[in-house]
Amino acid sequence: AQTVTQSQPEMSVQEAETVTLSCTYDTSESDYYLFWYKQPPSRQMILVIRQEAYKQQNATENRFSVNFQKAAKSFSLKISDSQLGDAAMYFCAYRSGIQGAQKLVFGQGTRLTINP
Amino acid sequence: KAGVTQTPRYLIKTRGQQVTLSCSPISGHRSVSWYQQTPGQGLQFLFEYFSETQRNKGNFPGRFSGRQFSNSRSEMNVSTLELGDSALYLCASRAGANQPQHFGDGTRLSIL
């Protein structure tokens, strides 16, 4: 079974600085997807960024980028120019690439605080 | 385009009762999944429906069940509620096989 581990329960960063959230995963599959979701106090889980395992290029979405190390099974999220609105729980998630698979396996989450 | 809609937003029940939660996916999305979120266990997969058929099921007791209607709307039912069923229940839908899941705001279920 696949597992996802986020080793940092909490992190804080000064506004406008850069922060990196860590995620490691365990799988025997070669085809899969990785995601970072953000959950603010409003509760809605919002997709931040996704990465297909077969792509070597790291995904980027505006101020958010990932460092995907397939051999090390590592998938960290970098947030540049942190903003107050980035404060939330961040979850790393894995999904198998098997046709029809929809189940997401989540890490325990990292609570990110932005200090003004 | 409207997002995933879950109703009700909050529910309070007592032990032994049953409850039904509703989820309307994004228009055009035929796949719906349910997750349970608790402080202790985190986010856990309950089940997934596609075209009215359950395709995958997580490791939950038979008290947890669901269904999907022809318009892709889904319901989940929990019978004989226990205190440990108190959680945020999240529904997600997606457009296709390789598309990401989009989540609703969840239903907060409290068991007294």
Interface residues (C-beta under 8 A of the other chain):
Chain A: Y33 F35 Y37 S42 R43 Q44 M45 I46 L47 R50 F91 Q99 G100 A101 Q102 K103 L104 V105 F106 G107 Q108 G109
Chain B: S31 S33 Y35 G42 L43 F45 E48 F50 R55 N56 G58 L88 L90 A92 R94 A97 N98 P100 Q101 H102 F103 G104 D105 G106 R108
